[in-house]
Structure formats: C-alpha cells, structure tokens
Amino acid sequence: MKLLDLLSSGDNRLLTRLTLAGGLAGGGSAVLLAIVNAAAEQIEQTEIDKVNWFLAGAFIAVSIVYFFSEIYLVAHIGARIENGIHRVRARLLTGLANADFARIERFGRTRLYESITQSSQVISQNSQLLAHAFRSLLLVLAVMLYVLWLSPLAFFLIVIVIGFGTMIYLRMGRELSTCYHRLAAAENSLFERVADLFYGIKEVRMSSARSDALNTAFAATSAHKEETAVQAHDLTFRQQVMGMMAFYILLAVIVFVVPVYSPGFSGTVMKVSTAVLFMIGPISAVVQSWTVLGAAENAASRMISLDADLAAMAEPVAEDDGAMVARDFTRIGFHNAIFRYAHRDQNHGFQLGPVTLEIARGELIFITGGNGSGKSTLIKLLTALYYPTDGHIEIDDIRLGPQSIGSYRHLISTVFSDFHLFSCLYGLGEIDRTEAAFWLRMFELDHITGINIPDEKDPAETDSANTLSVGHARFVRQDLSQGQRKRLALIAAILEHRPILVLDEWAADQDPHFRRKFYREILPELCKRGLTVVAVTHDDHYFDAADRCLHLEAGQLHDVAGKSKADSVHDAGGPTA
C-alpha cells in the first residue's frame, strides 16, 4: 500500500505502534460495550436497582485507556501523515534539483506541480478522516470478537454477510479507482489549459482566434473533467449505499435467521443486536472513508512514482569527495564535444559539434548565430547543464565528470535568456554594501530599487562596516521592465563573485543607450576585475569589444574574422547602435 509506504518511510515500527494504539482503542470500545451489557443483564436478572461498583470502576478504567489511546492514535496518524508528506515533498524537490537537466526539460511541469502540491494536499486534508477510519476498522474487529464470544453462529453468519458485501464493495471500488485515475488525468489537462492562459495571457489578448480556441479547449477539458467527476460521485454514492445496506442485512440475519438455528439464542439476541448497532457508526466511517482512502492512495502512488522517476534521472554522483576545480584555472577546453538530443530521428534531429574550443582565463568571448544554430545548447554544455554525448570538456587538466562537475559549476554565474529573478538573493552569503551600491549606480537602478538586508548586524560587530550578513536579502523593487529585471539578475550574478560569467543574449532587452554602456563600460569593468565572460549576442556593432567572436551555424562553430579588441582601442568614439 503506497500510502503506508509514504507514512512509514524511515520508521519500521510505525505500523506496530498504530496497531497497538488502535487495538487498545477498539478493544476498549468493545470492553465498554461488554461492561454495559453485563451491568444491564445483572439489573434485569436481580431486579435490584443498585450500582455495581466493580463494573463501574472497570468502566472508568477502560474509559481512560480508550480515551488516551484514541487521542494518541488520531494525533499520531495526523502527525505521521504530515511528516510523511514533508519527507516525500523534500525528496521530490531535492530530486528535481539533482536531476539531469536535459532529461528534466522533457519531463514537463504539470506532473511536478500536481505531485508536489495537489497530491500532498489530498492526503493532508483528509488525515483526520483516515485516522478515524483506521480506528473504526480496529473497533469493528474488536466488537466482532465480542460477538464471537456471545454466539459463534451469529459471528460466522455476520462474517459471511460482510464477506459477500466486501466482495461487491471492492469490485465497485476498483471501478471507482479507475474513475479517479481518469479524473486525475482530466485535472492535469485542465491545469495545462489554465497554465497556457496564465503564462500566455499577453499572446491571448493579442489574438481573438487564439483566445477563442483556448476558451473552446478549456471548455471541452472542463466539461470532460465535470463528466468524470460526476461519474466518480455517482460511483461513490452507490458504494456508500451498498455499505449501508449491509447494516440492515446484518440486523435481519440476527433477528430472523440466527434464532431459527440456535434455540438458546433468545437470551443473547439483544446483546448481539446491540453490538451490531454499535458497529454501525464505525462501519459507516470505514465505508465513507474508503473513497477518500482510494484518492489518498492514488495521490501517494503518484508522489512515490515521481520520487522514483526523479531518482532514476539523478546526475551521476562521485563516490569519493571529487576533484576540486581551482578558481585560478588557466583554460577551459572542448575536445571534439558533441551533443545530440535524445529520442529524436537521427536523420532529422539536431546535433551540436564536434566542437573544439579553448577559452583562456580572463577572455571576453562573443558567440553569435541564427535561431536554431545551437547557441543555447553550447551554453548549456559550457555551464555543464548538458553532458557531451561524445568527446569531453576539460578545465586545465581535469576532465569534467561526476567528480568535478559540482566544483566546476560553482565557478560560473549565469543570466540565461529565460532567466528567473528570485524573490530573495539566495546563496550570496555576505554582501558588500559599497560594492552593491556601485553596481546599482553602474546599472542606473539606484534611484529605482536597492537591496534590503532584513537581518543587519551592528556595524561594530563586523570586521567592516560595509560587510553585513544578508540572510535572505532581496531587491527592494522587482516590478520593473524586463530590461531592468535583467539588470537586477546580472547584478545578483556579479555579487556571487565567481570567476566565470555566462550571458545568453543579455543585451537583447536593453535600450540603445544602455546597450552601448553594457558593451563599452560594464563588460570592460568586469574584465578588469578578472572575470572570464562568455556572452551570446547579435549586436555585430560591438563585436570589436570582444577578444574573440565565435559563430555557430547548423551546430558547427567557426571563428569570426574582423577587427580585434586591440584594434578597437584606437577607435576613440566606438560604433553606435
């Protein structure tokens, strides 16, 4: 059972403890029923209205045991459910962070969002109901043992009726489970339509045809989800009615069948009938929670399945501590590096390379090329998000692999074309306020935003009044234009103080004034500070700013002939955009 696997992960004694607590709670209920029946029978036989203090004391003692075991059971199951969800959710996020990037790109967002948010919510919201169902099931078993002690014939007839009812119930449950799988798929499709509207709202507003088509697709998907949900509700209600009918059949067996075959049963008929009536509440809880249990089981199955899939996609991990790549490296070399996209037609698929390239420390390199030429693929190889399918990459004399990939990535700061500006400046550790103010002025953002440091220390407690512990520092404002947000992303990358900076079409969203400032002032300042910069660009007016320009065409890399950076020193004004 996947739900139990989710709850008991890392705790082999969980089921034992829950069963013990549930047994005490259920057994306590059955003993309480027996005590009440015994007291009532004694009053009936003696016709003396007098308190039996022994039975009263036993009733109080058993009530205390029942109370605390019930509290422990319900509270513990709820806590274990939340703890299990937390562990699996953490594993999913860790697995996503450590998964092979090329494979995770093909994985899709819908399944990730659904498992991390919706599936966990299904389980969490019904934790108390699941706890009551577990307790109710054990209570029914305890009362059945009490019925066995009263009348073995009544017990076996009830077991037969329950057995047939359970077979029918489970058969209906399988159909309901299949329906819930279809419902989950329909909800995923509906989520995709909502995501299309949310992320593509500008494009939708710009095209009435696209808007109408999206609305039609959304309506069809929503109608399919509605139809599947109605079917699920119908099957659920039928299953519940079937469960409730079992009560009346049980009572009919006790009252009309058992006395025929057990003449001495008349003395215990009231006790057995009371026991059956006592089981109505617990059995109702089990019946009503069966659907919830099925939904929770499906949700747990999806989370655990995703956990296994992400684990299978994990990047290779070095068995030892790995080879540390030095920050003062001298060169990065591509040696006949090739990358082919998997699961594509070999005759029509895209291949980058073979690429043979050497990047020296401190160089400023521009990469150009048309759409689909392989620029982004080359950048992902350079940043080790992709691994070469043939050939290899070296940094100095260290060949990149599982032992060195982590320390190599730690040398690189990036601003991708589809960059994400994080809500907080995660991972920066400490920040120099003077340096941050310098870059905010350099990027002409100091009058618009700043860096908020919520947990500032007293300057007297630091080595320098300009160095403060940032915790989760953040930019004061991020609701800016795309070009300004890209400037913030580059500032955050610079403040990481890594020796390599990779920029993917960074200047594409900048106005002509700032584009010129980027090439003529910012890049030279970064190079003066010793950074190695590799930038994808289309701005051929500024090719002279680079040490080298490389051009990609159909996956093949070539040098670009033209005026060198040294020659451009004599160009006083420089070209204009």
N, C-alpha and C positions, 0 to 999 in steps of 0.2 A: 504494500500500500504506500503510494508516493507521499501522501500526507503524513503518515507516520515516519517515513524516512526523513521528511523535511523537519519534523519536530524533534526527532531523536538524534539528529546529526551531532556526533561527538558525545553522546550520552547513552551508553548501552543499557543503563539501568532505568531509563525513563519509563518504559512500559511496565516494568515491575512495580515501580513506585505508584504509578497511576492506577494499576490494577489493585494494588493493596488498598489505596485510599478509596477507590470505587467499591471494592469489596466490603470495606467497613461501612461505607455509606449505604450501599444496597442491602447488605446484611443487617445493618442497624434498622433499616426500614422494615425488613421482614420480621425481625425480632420484636419491634414495636407493635406490629400487627398481631403477632402471636400473643404478646402480653395482653393487649386489649381484648382479644378473643378469649383468652384464659380467664381474665377478670370478669368478662360478661357471662361466660359459662358458669363460673362459680356463683355469681349472683343469681343466675337462673336456677341452678340446682339447689342452692341452700335457701333461696328466697329471703336472704338476710341482707338488708341494705347497710353494709359495713365495709369500711376501707380495708383492703388487704395491703398492709404497709410493706410487705416484702415485694409484692408485684409493683406497688407504687415506686419503691426505691429502685427496683430494677428498671422500671420505665424511665426514671430520671437519669440513671447512669447510662443507659443505652442512648437516650436522647442527647446527652453530652457528647458521647462518642460519635453519634451520627452528625451532630452539628459541626464539630471540628473537622471531621473527615470530609464532609461536604464542602466546607469553606476551603480546605486545602486543595481538594480536587478541582473545584471550579477555578479558583485563583491560580493554581499551578498550571492548569491546562492553558488558561488565557496567557499567562506569562511565557509558557513554553512556545505557544504559537507566535507571539510577538518576537521572542528571541530567535526562533527558527527562521521567521521571515527576515529578520535583521541579518542573520548569518548568510542566508542564501542571497539576499539582495546585495550584501557586501561582496560575496563571491562573484556575483554577476558583474558588478561594477569593476572589480579587480580583473576578472576575466576579460571584460571589454577593453580595459586599459592595456592588458598584456597580449591581446590577440594580434595575430599577424594582420597588418594594416591592409594589405592587398586583398585578403580574404574577407575582412570585416567590411570593406567597401561594397562587396557584392551581397552582404548579408541582409541589408535593409534595416530601416529604423523601426518599422511597425512592430515586429516581433520583440524587439528590445524594449520599447516603451510599454507594450502590453504586459510583458512578463514582470518588469521592474515596478510598474505602478498598478495596473488594473488587477492582475492576478493576485498580487500581495494584498490588495485592498479587499478582494473577495474573501480571502481567508481571514484577514484581520477583523473585518466587520462582523463575522459570524462566529468568532472564537467562543463567546459565552454559550451560544446555542449548541456548538459542538461539544462543549464541556457537559452541558445538561444531557445531551443525547448519550454520551458515554456513561454518565452516572445512571441514567434511566435504564440503559441496557443491562447494566450490572444489577440494578434493583429488580428488574423483571426476572433475571436468573435466580436471585435470592428468593423472591416470592414463589417461583416455580418449585424450588427445593422445599419450601414450606408446604405447598400443595402436595408434593410427593409424600411428605410425612403424614399429611391428613388423609390422602386417598391415592394410592398408586394408580388405580384405574382412571380416576379423574385426571391425574397427571399425564398419563400416556395418551388419553383421548385429546387433551388440550395440546400436547406436543404434535399429534397427528394433524389437528386442525391448523396449528401455527405453521407446521411444515408445508402443508399444501398452500396456505396463504403466502408463505415466504417465497415459494417457487413462482407463484403467479406475480408476486410483488417484484421479485428480482428480474423476471422476464420483462415486466413493464419498465423496470429500472434500466435495463440495457438499452431499450428503445429510447428512454429519456436521456441516457448518457450520450447516445449518438446524436440526438437532437441538440444537446448542449454543445457538442463539438461543432455542429453546423452553426449554432448561434455564436460561438466564439469566432469562427471564421467570418461570419457576417459582420460582427462588431469590428474586426480588424479591417475589413473592406470599408466600413463606414468611417473608421478612423483615417484611412488613407484619403478619402474624399474630403474630410474636414481639414486634414493637413494640406492638401492641394489648395484649398480655399485660403487657409491661414497664411501659408508661405508664398502663395501666388496671388495675393489679393490685388497687387498693382496690375498684373497682367490680366486678371479677371475684369477689373474695372475698365481696362483699355479695349476690351473686345466683347461686344454683346453676344457674338456667336459662341465664344469660349464660355462666357457666363451662362448662357442658356444650356450649352452642352454639359457643363459641370453641374448645373442645377438638375438636369434630367438624370445624369448619372447618380447624383446624390439621392434624388427621389426614388430611383429604382433600387439603389442599395438599401436605403432606409425602409422601403416597402418590403424588401426581401427579409431584412432584419426583423421587421414587425411581424411578418408571417411566421418566421421561425420562432420568435418569442411567444407568439400566441399558441403555436403548436406545443412549445415547451410548457407553457402554463396549463394547457389542456391536459397534457400527459401527467403533469404534476398533480392536478386536482383529481384525476382519475385514480392515480396511485394512492393518494390520501384517502379517498372514499373507499377504495379497496381495503386499506388498512383499518379504517373504522368499522367496516362491515365484519371484520374478524371478531370484534368485541361481542357483537350480537350473536354471532355463531357460537362463540365460546360460552356465553350465558345459556344459549339454547341447549348446548351439549350438557352443561352442568345440571340444568333443571329438568330436561326431558329425556336425556339418554342415560346418564350415569345411574339414576335411581332404578331403572329397569334391570340393570345387570348387577347392581350392588344394593341388595335389600337393606343392609345396615348403613347405607349412605345418608339416610334421613337425618341422622344426628350431626353430620358434618356438612350438610348441604349449605347451611348458612355461612359457615366458615369459608368454604371453598368459593361460594358466590362473592363473599366479601373480599377474598383475595383477588378474584378476577376483576371485581370492580376497582380494587386498589391498584391493579395493573393498568387500568385504562389511561390514567394520566401519563405514566412513564412510556407506555407503548405509543400513545399519541405523540409524545415528544420525539421518540425514535422515528416514527413514521414521517412526521413533519420535517424532521431534520435530515431525512435520507436524501432529499433533493439538494439541500444545502451541502450535505456531505459529498454528494456527487460533484457539485460545482466546485467545492473546495479541493476535492481530489483531482479534478481536471486542471484547476489552477496550479496546484502543487506539481502535477505532472509536467505542465508547460514550463514552470520555473526550473525544475530539475533537469528537464530535457535541454533547455537553453544553457544551463550551467555546464552540462556535459559537452554541448556543441562548442561553447566558448573555450572550454578546457582543451578540446581537440584542436582548436585553432591557435593555441598559445604559441608564441615565438619560442624558438629553441633557447634553453637556459643552460648556461655553463655550469658544469658540475663543481668546478673549483671557484676561486674568487675572481677569476677572469684576468685579462690583460688590461692594465690601465693605460689609456692613451694620454700622452703628456699634453698639457696646454701649450707648451712651447714647441709644437710639432714644426716640421720644415716643409712637408709637402703632403698632398692627397693625390693618389694615383688611381685611375681607372685602367684596368688591363683587360682589353677585349670584353668589356662588360656588356652583357645582353640582357634585355628584359622582354619576355613575351607574356602577354595576357593569357591567363589560363582559360580553358573551356571555350576557346574560340576557334573558328575554322582556320587551319594552318595556311590555307591558300588565300584567305582574305583578311586574316587577323593582323593586328599591328605588332611590329617588333621594333624596339629601340636598340640600335647598335649593330655591330660591335662598336663600343666607344673606347677609345684610348685617349686619355686626357691626364694631364698633371697640373695641379693647382698649387702654386707656391704660397707659403705663408706671407700674409700682407698684401696679396694681389687683389685688385679690383677687376672682376670679370663680368662682362655683359653677355647674356645669352639671348639670341633672337630666333625667330621662326614663326611660320604661319600657324593657324589653327590646325590642331591635329598633327603637328610635326614632331611632338614628343617632348616639349619643354617641361610640362608638369611631371611627366614620367622621369625625366632626367633629374629634376629637383628632388623627387621622392627617392630616387636612388642615392643622390648625394647626401640627403638627410637620413638615409638608412630606414626610411619607411617602407621601401621596397628592397628586396634582396635580388641580386642578379641571378637570372636563371642559368647563365653561363658566364664565364670569366669571373673576375673578382675586383674588389676595391681595397686599396691599402692606404694606411696613414703612416708615413715613414716606413718602417719595415714590419709593421703589424698588419696582418691581413684581417679584415673585418669579418667577424663571425660571432657566435654566441658569447665567446669570452671577452670580446672587446666592444660589442655593439652599444652597451649601456654607457660606458665612459666616452665613446665617440659621440653619441647623440648629445651628451652633456656639454660638448664643445660648441654646439650650434644653437643659435637663436634664429627664429623664423618669423616671417609675416607672409602667409600664403595669400593667394588671390581670394580665396574663400575663407579668410581669416575669421576667428571668433574673438571678440573683445570680452574677456572675462569680467564678471561683476567685481571681483577683487583681484589684486595683484598677487596671485598665489605664487609661492615658491621663491619670492625675491629675498627673503630673509631680512637683511638690513638694507636701508636705502639712505643715500647721502642727499640731504635736502638741498644742498648747494648745487650738486650735480643735477638733481631733478629740476630745480628752478632754471638751470642753464638750458636744459633740453626743452622745457616748456616754452622758454623765450625763443630758442632757435626754431622751434616748430610753430611759432606765432600762436600759441594757445594759452599763454599765461594770463591773458585778460578774459578768457572764456572758462577755463577749468583749472584745477590744481590737483594735488594729491592729498587726500585726507588720511591722516595717521591717527586712528582712534585710541591707540594704547601708547601714547607718547610717554617716554620716561623723562624724569627730571634731567635736564642737560648736565647738572652737576654729577649725576650718577653714571654718565657715559664718558668714554675716553675723549670724545669730541662732541662739541655742542651741535655739530651738523650731522651726526650719525645717530639715528634713532631706531629703536626696534619697531618694525612696522606691523607685526602681527598680520592681520588681513587688511592691509592698506587698500585704498580704492581711489579712482579718479572722482573728483567732486561731481563732474558732469560727464555723462556719456551720450546724452540725447543730442548728438551733433550730426552734421552731414557725414556721408560715407567717407569723403576725403579726410575730414577731421578725425573721424574714428580710426581711420587707417594711420594717421599720425600718432594717435594715442597708442595704437598697437605697436608701432615702431619704437616709441619711447619706452614702452614696457620691455621690448626685446633688448634695447640698448642697456637698460638698467640691470639686465641679467648678467652683464659683464662676461659674456662668453666670447671666445676669440674668433668665431666664425659667424657671419650674418648672411642669411639666405633670404632674398626678397623675390617674390613672384608677382611681377607686374605691379609693383607698389605705386609707381607714379601715375598709373592709368586713371586714377580718380582725383588727381590734383589739378588745380587751375594752372594756366601757363606761368604765372608769376612764381608760384611755389614749386612747380616742376623744375624751373630753372634753378631755384635756390637749392632744391634737393641735389641736382647734379653738380652744381658749381660750389656749394658751400657745405652741405651736410655730408655727402659722400667723402669729400676730401678730409673733413674733420674726423670722420670715422676711421679713414685710412691712416691719418696722422696718429691716431690712438692705437694703431697696431692691429686693427681688425682685418680679417680676410673677408671680402664681400663678394658674393655671387648674386647677381641680380638679373632676372628675366625682364626684358624691356623691348618696347617697339619704338623708342624715341631715337631714331637714327641721327637727329640733330646733335645728340650728345654722346655719340659713340667715342668721340675723342677723349672723353673723361675717363675711360677705362684703360687699364693696362693691356687687356686683350678683349676682343669681341669674338664670340663663337656663334655660329649659325646652324640651326637644325632644320633639316628638310627630309621629310619622309623617314624619320628615325635615324638619319645619318648626320654626324657632327662635323662641321668644317670651320676652319679659321676664316675670319673676315678680314680682307685686305683693306687698308685705309690708313688715315692719319693716326699716328700713335699718340699716347698720352704725353710723351716727352715733347713731341712737336707742338702739342696744344698749349704748352707753357708760353710759347711765343705769341699765342693768339690772345691779345690783350682783352678784347671785349667778349670773345666767345660767341658762338652762334645764338640766335634767338629761336624760341619755339615757334 
